[in-house]
């Protein structure tokens, strides 16, 4: 069963030496079935290897692919959340330099559950949604964190038509278990009442529509 849309008619897209990859015909999510997921301890050990240095110019440029277009669409003074801030929070600094206050949440490194009981003008989620082991539940949580009229920014590698999936570097990380195409993100936008703006090959901005929009 698809862990995002609950469809039961998925077929195998690819199998490598480590695991199978299933493609859902309904929402187009490509996913790794749960029996092939790594344990939380194994995932944490992998994340501990990430070199997320807030002072690294290359890393800052990488994150600016999301921060710059997102900041240009936000009113000054907007308050946000970095969902999946990782071991070296950097988005908060980039947004602060542009006049926005951002809280950091991460299930491994900054697991303050109080932050998930609030709602924000914007939520940034970089290189995180591909780790969602329960994507339906996790996307529902993301949707609930954004105020009406607010903005959700997603950065993730995207499954493209005609790509050589078997050679895609993104599947080499065994903590990556959910892979999104444009069609998947459009499905999510329809489900949650968002207007999707695909601003870059790895970045989509989702505006939560007001009830009258």
N, C-alpha and C positions, 0 to 999 in steps of 0.2 A: 504493500500500500504506500502511495506517495506520502511522505511526511509533511508535505505542504498543503496539497489540496485534497488529500485522502482518496484520490482515485486509485483503483486497484488494477489498472490495465497497463502498467509500465512495461517496457521491454529493455533488454540489455543493449546499451550503446557500445560498451567496451569492457574488456576484462584484461587486467595486467597481472603480474606475478603476485601482487599484494591483495587485490580486491576487485569486485565488479562495480560497474557504474550503470545505473538505471536511468532511463529518460522517461519522464511522464508525458503522455500525449495530451493531457489536459492543460497543465500549467507550464509544461516544458522544463521544469526543474530537472537537472541531472543530479542524482544523489547516490551516495554510498549507503547500502543498507546497514542497519544498526549492528548486526553481528561483526562487522568489519571495522567498527569505530575503535579508536584507541581509548585507553582508560583515562580518566581525569588526571591521574598522576603522570602518565606518559605525555598527555597534552601539556601539562604545566612544565614538565622538563623541556619540552620543545620551545615553549614560549620564553622560558628563562634564557634561551640562547639568542633571542632577538636583540639586536643592537639598536635600540630606539633612543638615540641620543638627541635631546632637544637642541643641542648646540651644533649638530651636524648639518652643514649647509645642504648637502644632497638630500637628506631626509626631510628637511624643511621644504625644499623645492617639491619633493614627491607629494607631501601632504597639501601643499599649496594648490595642487590640481583640484582639490575639493574646497579648501578654505576660501580661495579668492572668489570663485563664482558664487559661493554660498554667502559670503560676507556682503557682496555687492547687491544681494537681494534682501538683506535684513535691515530693518530700522535700527538706528543707533540705540544702544541701551538694551537690545534684546538679550535675553538670558538663555543659555543653552546647556546641553549635556553632551559629553563625549562618552558614548556607549561602547565600551571595549577599549579603554584608554591604554591598556597594556602596561609593561614594566617601566616604561619611560615616557610618561605623559608629555605630549608635545603640542597637540592641537589646542589645548587650553592656552598655551603661550602665544601661538600664532593668532588666535582669536582675540586674546587680550591686547595684543599689539594693534589690533584694528578697532578696539573699543568695546569688546564684548566679553562678558563674564561667563565662564564655562566651568561646570562641575565635572569631576571625573568619576566614572563608574567602570569597574571591571570585575567579573566574577572571581578572578584569581588574585588580583593585586589591589583592588579598591572596592571591596564588596560591601558598600554601605547601602543596605536595603531601603533606607529612608529616601534615598534619591529616586528610587523606582516608584515611590508613592506620590511623586509630584508630577507636574506637567510643565513643558518648556516651550519657549518661542521657537527654538530649533534644537534638533538632535543630530549630531554627527556620528557616523558609524563607518570607520575606515578599516578595511581588511579584517572584517569581523563576521559578516553574515555568512561567509563560506565555512565558518566553524560551527554554525548552528546545528546541533544534533537533533533538536526538535523545532524545525523551522516554522511550523504553523504556530506553535506556542510563542516562539521568540519574536516572530513578526507581529503577532497580536500585542505583545508587550511593547514593542517599538511604537506601534500605532497609538497606544494609550499614553505615551509619553509626550506626544506633540499636541499643543493647543490648536484649536480651530484657527485656520489661517496661517499656522506655523509651517516650518520647513524641516524636512528630514533629508539629510545628505548621506548618500551611500557611495562608498568606493569599494569595488571588488572586481576581480578579473571576470570577464564575461565570455560565455560560450558563444561563438560566432558561427554562422552558416558556412559550411565548407572548410572549416578549420581542421587540422590534423590533431584530433583530440588526444590521440595516443602519445603525441610528442609535446603536448602542452605542459609547460613547466609547473602550472598551478596544481596539477594532480600529483606532483611528486611529494608534496607536503601531506603527510597522512592525517594531519588534523583538519585538512580541508575535506569536508564531506557533503557540501551543498554548493552546486554550481548553477549560476543564473545566466540566462540569455535575456535579450531585450524583451522577448515575448513573456518570460517569467515575471520580469519587473513590471510590465504592462498589466499582467494578470493581477499582481499584487496591488497596483494602483487602482484598478477597477474594484477590487474587493474592499479596499479600505477607504475609498473616496478621496484619492489623491490625484493631482495633476502632475504627470511625470515630465521632466525636462532632461533629456539626455545630453549633457553638456560636454562630455568627453568619452572616449572608449571605455573607461573604467569608472566613470562618475555619472550618477543620476541624482537629480534633486527632485524631491516629491513635496509638493505643496498640499497640505491638508485643506480641503475645501470647506468653506462654511456651509451650513445647511441650505442657505439661499442661493449658493453659486450653481 
